Amino acid sequence: MIYYEVLCYSCKRIFRVYEGSLNYKQFKENKAKIFCCEDCSHKIRMDAIKNFFRYLN
Ligand SMILES: [Zn+2]
């Protein structure tokens, strides 16, 4: 299986993006872009949702 090893900008861990995934496509097109691993992107998404509700209240 083809993959790239990418550094997560958030937790600074190396994670793999596999061929066929969205991250893989984005990494191939723009290696200067910042990436984060699945754990962090999940966390960031949850934080964004929390902030959204905080904003509403
Ligand atoms: Zn991470």
PDB file of the backbone (N, CA, C, O) and the ligand in Angstrom, with CONECT records:
HET     ZN  A 101       1
ATOM      1  N   MET A   1       0.840  -1.201   0.000  1.00  0.00           N
ATOM      2  CA  MET A   1       0.000   0.000   0.000  1.00  0.00           C
ATOM      3  C   MET A   1       0.878   1.255   0.000  1.00  0.00           C
ATOM      4  O   MET A   1       1.874   1.338   0.719  1.00  0.00           O
ATOM      5  N   ILE A   2       0.492   2.200  -0.802  1.00  0.00           N
ATOM      6  CA  ILE A   2       1.284   3.431  -0.919  1.00  0.00           C
ATOM      7  C   ILE A   2       0.799   4.444   0.126  1.00  0.00           C
ATOM      8  O   ILE A   2      -0.401   4.657   0.297  1.00  0.00           O
ATOM      9  N   TYR A   3       1.752   5.053   0.809  1.00  0.00           N
ATOM     10  CA  TYR A   3       1.383   6.088   1.775  1.00  0.00           C
ATOM     11  C   TYR A   3       2.507   7.098   1.934  1.00  0.00           C
ATOM     12  O   TYR A   3       3.653   6.835   1.570  1.00  0.00           O
ATOM     13  N   TYR A   4       2.168   8.242   2.475  1.00  0.00           N
ATOM     14  CA  TYR A   4       3.163   9.240   2.865  1.00  0.00           C
ATOM     15  C   TYR A   4       3.184   9.297   4.374  1.00  0.00           C
ATOM     16  O   TYR A   4       2.183   9.029   5.039  1.00  0.00           O
ATOM     17  N   GLU A   5       4.362   9.656   4.912  1.00  0.00           N
ATOM     18  CA  GLU A   5       4.431   9.923   6.341  1.00  0.00           C
ATOM     19  C   GLU A   5       4.387  11.430   6.516  1.00  0.00           C
ATOM     20  O   GLU A   5       5.212  12.163   5.971  1.00  0.00           O
ATOM     21  N   VAL A   6       3.416  11.869   7.283  1.00  0.00           N
ATOM     22  CA  VAL A   6       3.135  13.291   7.415  1.00  0.00           C
ATOM     23  C   VAL A   6       3.188  13.660   8.890  1.00  0.00           C
ATOM     24  O   VAL A   6       2.776  12.886   9.755  1.00  0.00           O
ATOM     25  N   LEU A   7       3.702  14.854   9.162  1.00  0.00           N
ATOM     26  CA  LEU A   7       3.778  15.328  10.544  1.00  0.00           C
ATOM     27  C   LEU A   7       2.491  16.049  10.904  1.00  0.00           C
ATOM     28  O   LEU A   7       2.036  16.937  10.183  1.00  0.00           O
ATOM     29  N   CYS A   8       1.918  15.658  12.020  1.00  0.00           N
ATOM     30  CA  CYS A   8       0.731  16.340  12.517  1.00  0.00           C
ATOM     31  C   CYS A   8       1.159  17.654  13.158  1.00  0.00           C
ATOM     32  O   CYS A   8       2.013  17.661  14.045  1.00  0.00           O
ATOM     33  N   TYR A   9       0.581  18.756  12.722  1.00  0.00           N
ATOM     34  CA  TYR A   9       1.004  20.063  13.246  1.00  0.00           C
ATOM     35  C   TYR A   9       0.522  20.257  14.679  1.00  0.00           C
ATOM     36  O   TYR A   9       1.046  21.103  15.404  1.00  0.00           O
ATOM     37  N   SER A  10      -0.457  19.490  15.079  1.00  0.00           N
ATOM     38  CA  SER A  10      -1.066  19.685  16.392  1.00  0.00           C
ATOM     39  C   SER A  10      -0.353  18.885  17.488  1.00  0.00           C
ATOM     40  O   SER A  10       0.067  19.454  18.495  1.00  0.00           O
ATOM     41  N   CYS A  11      -0.216  17.566  17.294  1.00  0.00           N
ATOM     42  CA  CYS A  11       0.413  16.751  18.338  1.00  0.00           C
ATOM     43  C   CYS A  11       1.859  16.389  17.987  1.00  0.00           C
ATOM     44  O   CYS A  11       2.537  15.722  18.769  1.00  0.00           O
ATOM     45  N   LYS A  12       2.335  16.824  16.812  1.00  0.00           N
ATOM     46  CA  LYS A  12       3.717  16.620  16.357  1.00  0.00           C
ATOM     47  C   LYS A  12       4.079  15.152  16.180  1.00  0.00           C
ATOM     48  O   LYS A  12       5.252  14.787  16.264  1.00  0.00           O
ATOM     49  N   ARG A  13       3.099  14.324  15.940  1.00  0.00           N
ATOM     50  CA  ARG A  13       3.361  12.914  15.671  1.00  0.00           C
ATOM     51  C   ARG A  13       3.362  12.679  14.173  1.00  0.00           C
ATOM     52  O   ARG A  13       2.697  13.377  13.407  1.00  0.00           O
ATOM     53  N   ILE A  14       4.132  11.673  13.779  1.00  0.00           N
ATOM     54  CA  ILE A  14       4.124  11.277  12.377  1.00  0.00           C
ATOM     55  C   ILE A  14       2.963  10.307  12.164  1.00  0.00           C
ATOM     56  O   ILE A  14       2.817   9.324  12.890  1.00  0.00           O
ATOM     57  N   PHE A  15       2.170  10.593  11.191  1.00  0.00           N
ATOM     58  CA  PHE A  15       1.094   9.656  10.876  1.00  0.00           C
ATOM     59  C   PHE A  15       1.106   9.393   9.377  1.00  0.00           C
ATOM     60  O   PHE A  15       1.712  10.130   8.599  1.00  0.00           O
ATOM     61  N   ARG A  16       0.425   8.328   8.998  1.00  0.00           N
ATOM     62  CA  ARG A  16       0.444   7.914   7.595  1.00  0.00           C
ATOM     63  C   ARG A  16      -0.843   8.295   6.894  1.00  0.00           C
ATOM     64  O   ARG A  16      -1.943   8.133   7.422  1.00  0.00           O
ATOM     65  N   VAL A  17      -0.670   8.805   5.691  1.00  0.00           N
ATOM     66  CA  VAL A  17      -1.844   9.034   4.856  1.00  0.00           C
ATOM     67  C   VAL A  17      -1.762   8.054   3.684  1.00  0.00           C
ATOM     68  O   VAL A  17      -0.774   8.018   2.951  1.00  0.00           O
ATOM     69  N   TYR A  18      -2.791   7.288   3.534  1.00  0.00           N
ATOM     70  CA  TYR A  18      -2.797   6.222   2.543  1.00  0.00           C
ATOM     71  C   TYR A  18      -3.403   6.676   1.226  1.00  0.00           C
ATOM     72  O   TYR A  18      -4.289   7.529   1.169  1.00  0.00           O
ATOM     73  N   GLU A  19      -2.879   6.062   0.169  1.00  0.00           N
ATOM     74  CA  GLU A  19      -3.379   6.350  -1.160  1.00  0.00           C
ATOM     75  C   GLU A  19      -4.891   6.149  -1.210  1.00  0.00           C
ATOM     76  O   GLU A  19      -5.414   5.145  -0.728  1.00  0.00           O
ATOM     77  N   GLY A  20      -5.573   7.110  -1.794  1.00  0.00           N
ATOM     78  CA  GLY A  20      -7.019   7.011  -1.910  1.00  0.00           C
ATOM     79  C   GLY A  20      -7.743   7.891  -0.912  1.00  0.00           C
ATOM     80  O   GLY A  20      -8.925   8.188  -1.085  1.00  0.00           O
ATOM     81  N   SER A  21      -7.027   8.320   0.156  1.00  0.00           N
ATOM     82  CA  SER A  21      -7.675   9.179   1.141  1.00  0.00           C
ATOM     83  C   SER A  21      -7.579  10.632   0.698  1.00  0.00           C
ATOM     84  O   SER A  21      -6.778  10.984  -0.168  1.00  0.00           O
ATOM     85  N   LEU A  22      -8.399  11.455   1.301  1.00  0.00           N
ATOM     86  CA  LEU A  22      -8.422  12.874   0.953  1.00  0.00           C
ATOM     87  C   LEU A  22      -7.100  13.542   1.330  1.00  0.00           C
ATOM     88  O   LEU A  22      -6.576  14.362   0.576  1.00  0.00           O
ATOM     89  N   ASN A  23      -6.564  13.185   2.502  1.00  0.00           N
ATOM     90  CA  ASN A  23      -5.293  13.755   2.932  1.00  0.00           C
ATOM     91  C   ASN A  23      -4.159  13.428   1.959  1.00  0.00           C
ATOM     92  O   ASN A  23      -3.289  14.260   1.701  1.00  0.00           O
ATOM     93  N   TYR A  24      -4.180  12.232   1.437  1.00  0.00           N
ATOM     94  CA  TYR A  24      -3.149  11.796   0.502  1.00  0.00           C
ATOM     95  C   TYR A  24      -3.174  12.680  -0.741  1.00  0.00           C
ATOM     96  O   TYR A  24      -2.137  13.145  -1.215  1.00  0.00           O
ATOM     97  N   LYS A  25      -4.362  12.897  -1.248  1.00  0.00           N
ATOM     98  CA  LYS A  25      -4.553  13.726  -2.439  1.00  0.00           C
ATOM     99  C   LYS A  25      -4.077  15.149  -2.171  1.00  0.00           C
ATOM    100  O   LYS A  25      -3.384  15.754  -2.989  1.00  0.00           O
ATOM    101  N   GLN A  26      -4.463  15.669  -1.011  1.00  0.00           N
ATOM    102  CA  GLN A  26      -4.084  17.042  -0.660  1.00  0.00           C
ATOM    103  C   GLN A  26      -2.581  17.157  -0.441  1.00  0.00           C
ATOM    104  O   GLN A  26      -1.970  18.161  -0.808  1.00  0.00           O
ATOM    105  N   PHE A  27      -1.987  16.130   0.155  1.00  0.00           N
ATOM    106  CA  PHE A  27      -0.550  16.160   0.407  1.00  0.00           C
ATOM    107  C   PHE A  27       0.219  16.122  -0.909  1.00  0.00           C
ATOM    108  O   PHE A  27       1.217  16.823  -1.074  1.00  0.00           O
ATOM    109  N   LYS A  28      -0.242  15.313  -1.826  1.00  0.00           N
ATOM    110  CA  LYS A  28       0.388  15.198  -3.132  1.00  0.00           C
ATOM    111  C   LYS A  28       0.341  16.518  -3.893  1.00  0.00           C
ATOM    112  O   LYS A  28       1.286  16.892  -4.588  1.00  0.00           O
ATOM    113  N   GLU A  29      -0.775  17.206  -3.742  1.00  0.00           N
ATOM    114  CA  GLU A  29      -0.966  18.459  -4.468  1.00  0.00           C
ATOM    115  C   GLU A  29      -0.237  19.619  -3.813  1.00  0.00           C
ATOM    116  O   GLU A  29       0.230  20.530  -4.497  1.00  0.00           O
ATOM    117  N   ASN A  30      -0.139  19.590  -2.510  1.00  0.00           N
ATOM    118  CA  ASN A  30       0.460  20.711  -1.793  1.00  0.00           C
ATOM    119  C   ASN A  30       1.131  20.228  -0.518  1.00  0.00           C
ATOM    120  O   ASN A  30       0.494  20.133   0.531  1.00  0.00           O
ATOM    121  N   LYS A  31       2.419  19.922  -0.613  1.00  0.00           N
ATOM    122  CA  LYS A  31       3.155  19.379   0.528  1.00  0.00           C
ATOM    123  C   LYS A  31       3.435  20.424   1.599  1.00  0.00           C
ATOM    124  O   LYS A  31       3.816  20.086   2.720  1.00  0.00           O
ATOM    125  N   ALA A  32       3.245  21.706   1.250  1.00  0.00           N
ATOM    126  CA  ALA A  32       3.491  22.767   2.224  1.00  0.00           C
ATOM    127  C   ALA A  32       2.290  22.985   3.137  1.00  0.00           C
ATOM    128  O   ALA A  32       2.382  23.670   4.156  1.00  0.00           O
ATOM    129  N   LYS A  33       1.188  22.403   2.763  1.00  0.00           N
ATOM    130  CA  LYS A  33      -0.028  22.546   3.552  1.00  0.00           C
ATOM    131  C   LYS A  33       0.170  21.876   4.912  1.00  0.00           C
ATOM    132  O   LYS A  33       0.932  20.916   5.029  1.00  0.00           O
ATOM    133  N   ILE A  34      -0.508  22.377   5.924  1.00  0.00           N
ATOM    134  CA  ILE A  34      -0.397  21.729   7.228  1.00  0.00           C
ATOM    135  C   ILE A  34      -1.471  20.654   7.361  1.00  0.00           C
ATOM    136  O   ILE A  34      -2.597  20.795   6.883  1.00  0.00           O
ATOM    137  N   PHE A  35      -1.073  19.578   8.029  1.00  0.00           N
ATOM    138  CA  PHE A  35      -1.976  18.443   8.193  1.00  0.00           C
ATOM    139  C   PHE A  35      -2.064  18.069   9.660  1.00  0.00           C
ATOM    140  O   PHE A  35      -1.146  18.337  10.435  1.00  0.00           O
ATOM    141  N   CYS A  36      -3.147  17.465  10.029  1.00  0.00           N
ATOM    142  CA  CYS A  36      -3.218  16.884  11.358  1.00  0.00           C
ATOM    143  C   CYS A  36      -3.806  15.482  11.268  1.00  0.00           C
ATOM    144  O   CYS A  36      -4.566  15.159  10.355  1.00  0.00           O
ATOM    145  N   CYS A  37      -3.429  14.657  12.249  1.00  0.00           N
ATOM    146  CA  CYS A  37      -3.834  13.267  12.250  1.00  0.00           C
ATOM    147  C   CYS A  37      -5.327  13.144  12.563  1.00  0.00           C
ATOM    148  O   CYS A  37      -5.981  14.133  12.891  1.00  0.00           O
ATOM    149  N   GLU A  38      -5.850  11.945  12.459  1.00  0.00           N
ATOM    150  CA  GLU A  38      -7.281  11.739  12.653  1.00  0.00           C
ATOM    151  C   GLU A  38      -7.730  12.098  14.063  1.00  0.00           C
ATOM    152  O   GLU A  38      -8.792  12.688  14.258  1.00  0.00           O
ATOM    153  N   ASP A  39      -6.895  11.730  15.054  1.00  0.00           N
ATOM    154  CA  ASP A  39      -7.228  12.056  16.441  1.00  0.00           C
ATOM    155  C   ASP A  39      -7.412  13.556  16.611  1.00  0.00           C
ATOM    156  O   ASP A  39      -8.380  14.024  17.210  1.00  0.00           O
ATOM    157  N   CYS A  40      -6.444  14.299  16.061  1.00  0.00           N
ATOM    158  CA  CYS A  40      -6.475  15.746  16.223  1.00  0.00           C
ATOM    159  C   CYS A  40      -7.595  16.381  15.407  1.00  0.00           C
ATOM    160  O   CYS A  40      -8.257  17.312  15.868  1.00  0.00           O
ATOM    161  N   SER A  41      -7.801  15.882  14.212  1.00  0.00           N
ATOM    162  CA  SER A  41      -8.865  16.492  13.411  1.00  0.00           C
ATOM    163  C   SER A  41     -10.221  16.249  14.062  1.00  0.00           C
ATOM    164  O   SER A  41     -11.126  17.080  13.981  1.00  0.00           O
ATOM    165  N   HIS A  42     -10.343  15.078  14.716  1.00  0.00           N
ATOM    166  CA  HIS A  42     -11.569  14.795  15.463  1.00  0.00           C
ATOM    167  C   HIS A  42     -11.717  15.779  16.623  1.00  0.00           C
ATOM    168  O   HIS A  42     -12.790  16.338  16.850  1.00  0.00           O
ATOM    169  N   LYS A  43     -10.621  15.975  17.348  1.00  0.00           N
ATOM    170  CA  LYS A  43     -10.613  16.880  18.496  1.00  0.00           C
ATOM    171  C   LYS A  43     -10.934  18.307  18.059  1.00  0.00           C
ATOM    172  O   LYS A  43     -11.717  19.011  18.696  1.00  0.00           O
ATOM    173  N   ILE A  44     -10.308  18.711  16.958  1.00  0.00           N
ATOM    174  CA  ILE A  44     -10.511  20.064  16.443  1.00  0.00           C
ATOM    175  C   ILE A  44     -11.970  20.257  16.033  1.00  0.00           C
ATOM    176  O   ILE A  44     -12.562  21.312  16.262  1.00  0.00           O
ATOM    177  N   ARG A  45     -12.529  19.224  15.426  1.00  0.00           N
ATOM    178  CA  ARG A  45     -13.927  19.295  15.010  1.00  0.00           C
ATOM    179  C   ARG A  45     -14.838  19.424  16.230  1.00  0.00           C
ATOM    180  O   ARG A  45     -15.786  20.208  16.226  1.00  0.00           O
ATOM    181  N   MET A  46     -14.538  18.640  17.281  1.00  0.00           N
ATOM    182  CA  MET A  46     -15.348  18.708  18.495  1.00  0.00           C
ATOM    183  C   MET A  46     -15.235  20.078  19.145  1.00  0.00           C
ATOM    184  O   MET A  46     -16.229  20.637  19.610  1.00  0.00           O
ATOM    185  N   ASP A  47     -14.019  20.618  19.177  1.00  0.00           N
ATOM    186  CA  ASP A  47     -13.809  21.952  19.747  1.00  0.00           C
ATOM    187  C   ASP A  47     -14.586  23.005  18.966  1.00  0.00           C
ATOM    188  O   ASP A  47     -15.172  23.923  19.539  1.00  0.00           O
ATOM    189  N   ALA A  48     -14.576  22.848  17.648  1.00  0.00           N
ATOM    190  CA  ALA A  48     -15.283  23.800  16.800  1.00  0.00           C
ATOM    191  C   ALA A  48     -16.776  23.752  17.094  1.00  0.00           C
ATOM    192  O   ALA A  48     -17.440  24.787  17.131  1.00  0.00           O
ATOM    193  N   ILE A  49     -17.301  22.549  17.304  1.00  0.00           N
ATOM    194  CA  ILE A  49     -18.722  22.394  17.623  1.00  0.00           C
ATOM    195  C   ILE A  49     -19.023  23.026  18.979  1.00  0.00           C
ATOM    196  O   ILE A  49     -20.022  23.725  19.150  1.00  0.00           O
ATOM    197  N   LYS A  50     -18.123  22.761  19.951  1.00  0.00           N
ATOM    198  CA  LYS A  50     -18.306  23.348  21.285  1.00  0.00           C
ATOM    199  C   LYS A  50     -18.294  24.876  21.224  1.00  0.00           C
ATOM    200  O   LYS A  50     -19.127  25.548  21.832  1.00  0.00           O
ATOM    201  N   ASN A  51     -17.332  25.400  20.476  1.00  0.00           N
ATOM    202  CA  ASN A  51     -17.230  26.856  20.340  1.00  0.00           C
ATOM    203  C   ASN A  51     -18.459  27.433  19.669  1.00  0.00           C
ATOM    204  O   ASN A  51     -18.915  28.528  19.998  1.00  0.00           O
ATOM    205  N   PHE A  52     -18.978  26.685  18.735  1.00  0.00           N
ATOM    206  CA  PHE A  52     -20.158  27.120  18.012  1.00  0.00           C
ATOM    207  C   PHE A  52     -21.327  27.265  18.975  1.00  0.00           C
ATOM    208  O   PHE A  52     -22.066  28.248  18.925  1.00  0.00           O
ATOM    209  N   PHE A  53     -21.490  26.269  19.862  1.00  0.00           N
ATOM    210  CA  PHE A  53     -22.604  26.335  20.792  1.00  0.00           C
ATOM    211  C   PHE A  53     -22.384  27.405  21.853  1.00  0.00           C
ATOM    212  O   PHE A  53     -23.331  28.029  22.331  1.00  0.00           O
ATOM    213  N   ARG A  54     -21.113  27.607  22.213  1.00  0.00           N
ATOM    214  CA  ARG A  54     -20.783  28.658  23.162  1.00  0.00           C
ATOM    215  C   ARG A  54     -21.156  30.014  22.566  1.00  0.00           C
ATOM    216  O   ARG A  54     -21.666  30.901  23.250  1.00  0.00           O
ATOM    217  N   TYR A  55     -20.888  30.140  21.294  1.00  0.00           N
ATOM    218  CA  TYR A  55     -21.174  31.373  20.575  1.00  0.00           C
ATOM    219  C   TYR A  55     -22.678  31.640  20.564  1.00  0.00           C
ATOM    220  O   TYR A  55     -23.116  32.784  20.682  1.00  0.00           O
ATOM    221  N   LEU A  56     -23.455  30.579  20.423  1.00  0.00           N
ATOM    222  CA  LEU A  56     -24.913  30.713  20.388  1.00  0.00           C
ATOM    223  C   LEU A  56     -25.474  31.149  21.737  1.00  0.00           C
ATOM    224  O   LEU A  56     -26.448  31.897  21.810  1.00  0.00           O
ATOM    225  N   ASN A  57     -24.828  30.659  22.818  1.00  0.00           N
ATOM    226  CA  ASN A  57     -25.303  31.044  24.149  1.00  0.00           C
ATOM    227  C   ASN A  57     -24.678  32.350  24.517  1.00  0.00           C
ATOM    228  O   ASN A  57     -24.934  32.873  25.602  1.00  0.00           O
TER     229      ASN A  57
HETATM  230 ZN    ZN A 101      -2.285  14.821  15.845  1.00  0.00          ZN2+
END
